[in-house]
Amino acid sequence: MGIRTGQQYLDKLNAMTPHIAIDGEVVSEKVAEHPAFRNVARQYAKLFDMQHDQRHQEALTYASPTTGDLVNASFLVPRTIEDLRHRRRATSAWAEATNGFLGRTGDYMNSALTALGTAGTWFAQADPKFAENIGNYYEWARENDMLATHTLIPPQVNRSVSGSEQLGGQLTAHIVAERDGGIVVRGARMLATIAPIADELLVFPSTVLRGTPEDAPYSFAFAIPNDTPGLRYLCRTSLYNGGSTHDEPLASRYEEMDAVAVFDDVFVPGDRIFMLGNPQLCNSFYAETGAGALMTHQVVTRTIAKSEFFLGLASELADSIGIDGFQHIQEDIAELIIDVEIGKALVRASEADAEPNEAGMMLPKWTTLNAARNWYPKVAQRFPQIIRKFSASGLMALPGEADVNGDARADIDLYLQGKTLTGPERVRLFKLAFDASISGFSGRQSLYEYFFFGDPVRMAGALVNTYDREPARARLREFLHRTD
């Protein structure tokens, strides 16, 4: 089959029968038509359509090694540095089309599956059938252009104890039965972003298992269709309030839903299981397979596009009301420029220093990407702050589209004009600034980016504990002993 069109994606989504709870309603059919999911589903459909657009097809696709059909470039197993660059060009095409605001485009989980699909030897440590299963699933996802979400962590109930100890171990998703043909899973997992509009759910290890026998029922990796019997999604309230693209320019397009995944005795067929038991292997699931490196390569590339969006927005705001000449404004714009260029430098450096792993897959340099994923979540918190600073009270003086096109138009033309923009143009620009800096949508975006890879404090600790600091320390010790 190869690359899908947007309509094929929407038709598949509407044909599924998931269990999605949102605002007191259960949605189980025609998901792509529901007001909470319709707009973002169509943004995803546009990404699928870009694969068929001659302007983007070379960057976004490559020929399947098994069928020769065009498939998405995020499934390309990188064997060379040029392959990594091809993958980056594909991610950039989608990220720039959405200004980096869609954090769960298909290339994110596709990157994980690509690495996992080549790691057969690693999976075979647990069982050769797991190696076969993950290889087959990767190829199936590639050839059918699947969109997957995933879920990793236990419910946020009592973080002072492990998941296996919460309510006697009953809260966190765990295996309650193993039988011929598969396993039965019960409990809950967080946090499945885009769950309502995905084809598949990947349930991967949380990598915070203690490695004790008690952790075995919580140690697994598998994939199931989004409408598997017994699987329920509990969604938060939408941050899109129903406004137009004028009044809610970002939320009306890019509101990705987040959901808790509930497993009510869900049966997982044996051929969909990639790991079972083996807490120690589950803890190294991303590091030793290369999945973490390819996923982070995608994320850093996406965030460059988002940084560029905020640089462009800040620059337009400054120009529109004549504050671009003030030095404190230029200092903030310079900060955004630096963030853009640091992001670009880090991703390109990771490619330049790439090396093949044991499976022959060319991996971008992990220490460089690890620095990037520790750096960006914190600097990104500055982006909405800068927009609020530039916009100030302008964010609170924003009539809606109905007034722009109604009786208030004359007042808007006269009193809300900018130095370089008409009143309606300035209102539209500041509506975008509002949605990027002060709306509920923007608040979720900041939280999402800050915790994207987990607790920044724990990530910093992991960086310290895994980074080879000995060369730097040895040079310092040598200097201390010099007498010249």
C-alpha positions in Angstrom: 0.0 0.0 0.0 2.7 2.6 1.0 1.9 6.2 1.7 -1.7 7.1 2.5 -3.7 10.1 1.5 -5.3 12.4 4.0 -8.7 11.1 3.0 -7.6 7.5 3.4 -6.5 8.3 6.9 -9.8 10.1 7.8 -11.8 7.2 6.3 -9.9 4.7 8.4 -10.3 6.8 11.5 -14.1 7.1 11.0 -14.4 3.4 10.4 -12.9 2.6 13.8 -14.9 2.0 17.0 -12.9 3.1 19.9 -14.1 4.0 23.4 -13.3 7.6 24.0 -14.7 9.5 27.0 -14.7 13.3 26.8 -16.8 15.8 28.7 -19.4 13.3 29.8 -19.8 11.8 26.3 -18.5 8.5 24.9 -17.3 8.8 21.3 -17.2 5.4 19.5 -17.7 6.2 15.8 -16.9 8.8 13.2 -14.1 10.2 15.5 -12.8 12.5 12.8 -16.2 14.4 12.7 -16.3 15.1 16.5 -15.8 18.8 17.3 -13.0 18.0 19.8 -11.0 16.1 17.2 -12.2 17.2 13.7 -9.8 20.1 13.2 -6.6 18.4 14.3 -7.5 15.2 12.4 -7.6 17.3 9.3 -4.2 18.9 10.1 -2.9 15.3 10.3 -4.6 14.5 7.0 -2.8 17.4 5.4 0.5 15.9 6.5 -0.4 12.6 4.8 -1.4 14.5 1.7 2.0 16.3 1.7 3.6 12.9 0.9 1.8 13.0 -2.5 2.7 16.6 -3.2 5.6 16.8 -5.7 7.0 19.7 -3.8 7.6 17.5 -0.7 7.6 13.9 -1.9 11.3 13.6 -2.3 12.0 14.7 1.2 9.1 12.9 2.8 9.3 9.4 1.2 11.6 6.7 0.0 11.1 3.4 -1.8 10.1 0.5 0.3 12.9 -2.2 0.4 10.2 -4.9 0.1 7.6 -3.6 -2.3 9.2 -0.6 -4.0 6.2 1.5 -3.1 6.8 4.9 -1.7 6.7 4.9 2.2 7.3 7.6 4.7 11.0 8.6 5.2 10.6 8.3 9.0 10.7 4.5 8.5 14.0 4.8 6.7 16.7 2.7 8.5 19.7 5.1 8.4 22.8 3.4 7.2 24.7 6.5 6.3 24.9 10.1 7.4 23.0 11.1 4.3 20.2 8.8 5.4 20.0 10.8 8.7 19.9 14.0 6.8 17.0 12.6 4.6 15.1 11.7 7.8 15.8 15.3 9.1 14.5 16.9 5.9 11.3 14.8 6.2 10.7 15.9 9.8 11.5 19.5 8.9 8.9 19.4 6.1 6.1 18.4 8.5 7.4 20.5 11.4 7.6 23.7 9.3 4.1 23.0 7.9 2.7 22.9 11.5 5.2 25.4 13.1 6.4 22.6 15.4 3.1 22.7 17.4 2.1 19.1 16.6 4.3 17.1 19.0 3.0 13.6 18.0 3.2 13.6 14.2 3.7 10.1 12.8 7.5 10.5 12.4 8.0 10.5 16.2 6.8 6.9 16.9 7.9 5.8 13.4 11.4 6.7 14.5 11.1 4.4 17.5 9.7 1.6 15.4 12.5 2.0 12.9 15.2 1.5 15.5 13.3 -1.3 17.3 12.7 -3.1 14.0 16.5 -3.4 13.4 17.2 -4.5 17.0 16.3 -8.1 16.5 19.4 -9.4 18.3 18.6 -7.3 21.3 15.0 -8.5 21.5 16.1 -12.1 21.0 17.9 -11.9 24.4 14.4 -12.3 25.9 12.9 -14.5 23.2 13.5 -15.0 19.5 9.8 -14.6 18.8 9.9 -11.1 20.2 12.6 -10.2 17.6 10.4 -11.7 14.9 7.3 -9.8 16.2 8.9 -6.4 16.3 10.5 -6.8 12.9 7.1 -7.8 11.4 5.3 -5.0 13.1 7.7 -2.4 11.9 7.4 -3.6 8.4 3.6 -3.7 8.7 3.4 -0.2 10.1 5.7 1.1 7.3 3.8 -0.5 4.5 0.4 0.7 5.8 1.6 4.2 6.9 0.2 3.8 10.4 -0.2 6.6 12.9 0.6 5.5 16.4 0.4 7.0 19.8 2.1 5.5 22.9 1.8 5.4 26.6 4.6 5.0 29.1 4.0 6.0 32.7 1.8 4.9 35.7 -1.1 7.0 36.8 0.0 10.0 39.0 -1.5 8.6 42.2 1.3 8.1 44.7 4.7 8.8 43.4 6.4 7.9 46.7 6.0 4.3 45.8 6.5 2.2 42.6 3.6 1.3 40.3 3.6 -2.2 41.6 2.8 -0.9 45.1 -0.1 1.5 44.3 -3.4 0.0 45.6 -1.8 -3.4 45.8 -0.4 -3.1 42.3 -3.9 -2.8 40.7 -3.7 0.8 39.4 -0.8 0.5 36.9 -1.3 -1.5 33.7 -0.1 -5.0 34.4 -0.4 -8.5 33.2 -3.2 -10.4 34.9 -3.1 -13.6 32.8 -0.9 -15.3 30.3 -2.6 -17.9 28.1 -2.1 -19.6 24.8 -2.1 -17.0 22.1 -1.5 -13.9 24.2 -1.8 -12.0 27.5 -4.5 -10.1 29.4 -3.7 -6.6 30.7 -5.6 -4.6 33.3 -5.0 -1.1 34.8 -4.1 2.3 33.4 -1.3 4.2 31.8 -0.5 7.8 31.0 -0.3 9.8 28.8 -1.5 9.0 25.3 -1.3 12.2 23.2 -3.4 12.1 20.0 -5.0 8.8 21.2 -8.4 9.6 19.7 -7.1 10.2 16.2 -4.4 7.5 16.1 -4.6 4.1 14.4 -2.5 2.2 16.9 -1.5 2.3 20.6 2.1 1.4 21.4 2.5 0.3 25.1 6.2 0.6 25.8 8.2 0.2 29.0 8.3 3.1 31.4 12.1 2.5 32.0 11.8 3.2 35.7 11.4 -0.4 36.9 13.4 -1.5 39.8 14.4 -4.8 38.2 12.8 -7.0 41.0 10.6 -10.0 40.5 7.7 -7.9 41.6 8.2 -5.7 38.6 7.8 -8.5 36.0 4.0 -8.1 35.5 4.6 -4.4 34.7 7.4 -5.1 32.2 6.2 -5.4 28.7 6.0 -3.9 25.2 3.2 -4.5 22.8 1.0 -2.8 20.2 -2.8 -3.0 19.7 -5.3 -1.3 17.5 -6.9 1.8 18.9 -10.4 0.2 19.1 -9.3 -3.0 20.8 -12.1 -4.4 23.0 -11.6 -3.3 26.7 -9.4 -0.3 25.8 -10.8 3.0 27.0 -9.5 6.5 26.7 -10.3 9.1 29.3 -9.6 12.6 27.7 -9.1 16.0 29.2 -11.4 18.8 28.2 -10.4 20.3 24.9 -8.4 23.5 24.9 -10.1 24.6 21.7 -13.1 26.7 22.5 -14.8 26.5 19.1 -13.5 29.8 17.7 -12.4 30.5 14.1 -8.9 30.3 12.8 -8.9 34.1 13.3 -9.8 34.0 17.0 -8.0 30.7 17.9 -5.4 30.4 15.2 -3.3 27.7 17.0 -5.9 25.9 19.1 -8.3 25.6 16.1 -5.6 23.8 14.2 -3.2 22.1 16.5 -5.1 21.1 19.7 -3.7 17.6 20.2 -5.8 15.7 22.7 -4.2 13.9 25.7 -5.7 10.9 27.3 -5.3 8.3 30.0 -5.4 4.7 28.6 -7.5 2.3 30.6 -7.1 -1.4 30.1 -10.1 -3.4 31.1 -8.8 -7.0 30.7 -7.5 -6.2 27.2 -6.3 -9.2 25.3 -3.0 -8.8 23.4 -2.3 -11.4 20.8 1.1 -13.1 20.9 2.3 -11.7 17.6 1.7 -8.2 18.9 4.0 -8.7 22.0 7.6 -7.4 21.8 8.8 -7.9 25.4 7.4 -9.8 28.4 8.9 -9.7 31.8 12.6 -8.9 31.9 12.6 -5.6 33.8 16.3 -5.1 33.2 15.8 -5.2 29.5 12.8 -3.0 29.7 14.9 -0.3 31.5 17.3 -0.3 28.5 14.6 -0.4 25.9 15.4 3.0 24.3 19.1 3.3 25.0 20.3 -0.1 23.7 18.1 -0.3 20.7 18.8 3.2 19.4 15.1 4.1 19.6 15.9 7.0 22.0 18.5 8.5 19.6 16.2 8.4 16.5 13.2 9.7 18.5 15.3 12.6 20.0 16.7 13.4 16.5 13.1 13.9 15.4 12.1 16.0 18.4 15.1 18.3 18.2 14.4 18.9 14.5 10.7 19.6 15.3 11.6 22.1 18.0 13.8 24.1 15.6 10.7 24.8 13.6 8.9 25.9 16.8 11.8 28.2 17.8 11.7 29.8 14.3 8.0 30.4 14.7 8.5 32.3 18.0 11.4 34.2 16.4 9.1 35.2 13.5 6.2 36.1 15.8 8.3 38.2 18.1 9.9 40.0 15.1 6.5 40.8 13.6 5.1 42.0 16.9 8.0 44.3 17.5 7.8 45.8 14.0 4.0 46.2 14.1 4.0 48.6 17.1 7.4 50.2 16.5 9.4 48.7 19.4 12.0 46.9 17.3 14.5 49.7 17.8 14.6 49.4 21.6 17.7 47.6 22.9 15.9 45.5 25.5 13.6 44.3 22.7 16.6 43.5 20.5 18.2 41.6 23.4 15.2 39.3 23.5 15.1 38.9 19.7 18.8 38.0 19.9 18.0 35.4 22.5 15.5 33.8 20.1 18.0 33.9 17.2 20.6 32.2 19.4 18.1 29.5 20.4 17.3 28.8 16.7 20.9 28.5 15.8 21.9 26.4 18.8 19.1 23.9 17.9 20.3 23.8 14.3 23.9 23.3 15.4 23.1 20.5 17.8 21.1 18.5 15.4 23.7 18.9 12.6 26.5 18.1 15.0 24.7 14.9 16.1 24.6 13.8 12.4 28.2 14.8 11.7 29.5 12.7 14.6 27.1 9.8 13.9 28.3 6.2 14.2 26.8 2.8 13.4 25.5 0.7 16.2 25.9 -3.1 16.5 23.0 -3.6 14.1 24.6 -1.4 11.5 22.2 1.5 12.0 23.7 4.9 11.8 22.8 6.7 15.0 23.2 10.4 15.6 25.6 11.1 18.5 23.7 10.6 21.6 25.6 12.9 24.0 24.9 15.8 21.7 21.2 15.0 21.4 21.0 14.4 25.2 22.4 17.9 25.7 19.7 19.2 23.3 16.9 17.5 25.1 18.0 18.8 28.5 18.5 22.3 27.1 15.4 23.0 25.0 12.6 22.3 27.5 14.0 25.1 29.7 14.7 27.7 27.1 11.3 27.1 25.5 9.7 28.4 28.6 11.1 31.8 27.7 9.3 31.9 24.3 5.8 32.8 25.6 7.3 35.1 28.2 8.9 37.1 25.4 5.7 37.3 23.4 3.8 38.5 26.5 6.5 41.1 27.2 6.3 42.4 23.6 2.5 42.4 23.4 1.7 43.6 27.0 -1.8 45.1 27.2 -2.3 44.5 23.5 -3.1 40.9 24.4 -6.1 42.2 26.4 -7.4 44.6 23.8 -8.5 42.1 21.2 -12.0 42.2 19.7 -13.1 39.0 18.0 -13.6 38.3 14.3 -17.3 39.1 14.5 -16.5 42.7 15.6 -13.7 43.0 13.0 -16.3 42.2 10.3 -19.2 44.0 12.1 -20.3 47.4 13.3 -17.2 48.0 15.3 -15.0 47.9 12.2 -14.5 51.7 12.0 -13.3 51.9 15.6 -10.9 49.0 15.0 -9.6 50.6 11.9 -8.9 53.8 13.8 -7.9 52.8 17.3 -6.3 49.4 16.9 -4.0 50.0 14.0 -0.3 49.5 14.3 2.7 51.3 13.0 2.9 49.0 10.0 -0.5 47.2 10.1 -4.2 48.1 9.7 -6.5 47.6 12.6 -7.8 44.2 11.4 -4.3 43.1 10.5 -3.0 44.0 14.0 -5.9 42.3 15.7 -5.2 39.1 13.7 -1.5 39.2 14.6 -2.1 39.8 18.3 -4.7 37.0 18.3 -1.9 34.7 17.2 0.3 36.1 20.0 -2.5 35.5 22.5 -2.8 31.8 21.5 0.9 31.4 21.6 1.5 32.9 25.0 -1.5 33.3 27.3 -4.3 31.0 26.2 -5.1 27.5 27.6 -3.6 26.1 24.5 -0.3 27.9 25.1 -0.2 26.8 28.7 -0.5 23.2 27.7 2.2 23.6 25.1 4.6 25.0 27.7 3.9 22.1 30.1 4.2 19.6 27.2 7.6 20.8 26.1 8.9 21.1 29.7 8.1 17.5 30.6 8.4 16.0 27.1 11.2 13.6 28.0 10.3 13.4 31.7 11.2 15.2 34.9 14.0 17.7 33.9 15.7 17.1 37.3 15.8 13.4 36.8 17.0 13.9 33.2 19.8 16.1 34.5 20.9 13.5 36.9 20.9 10.9 34.1 23.0 13.2 32.0 25.5 13.6 34.7 25.7 9.9 35.5 26.1 8.8 31.8 28.3 11.5 30.4 32.0 10.7 30.3 33.6 13.5 32.3 36.9 11.7 32.9 38.8 13.3 30.0 38.0 16.8 31.3 38.9 15.8 34.9 42.1 14.1 33.8 43.2 17.3 32.0 42.4 19.3 35.1 44.4 17.0 37.3 47.3 17.1 34.9 47.2 20.9 35.0 47.2 20.9 38.8 50.4 18.9 38.9 52.2 21.1 36.4 55.0 23.3 37.8 56.0 25.2 34.6 
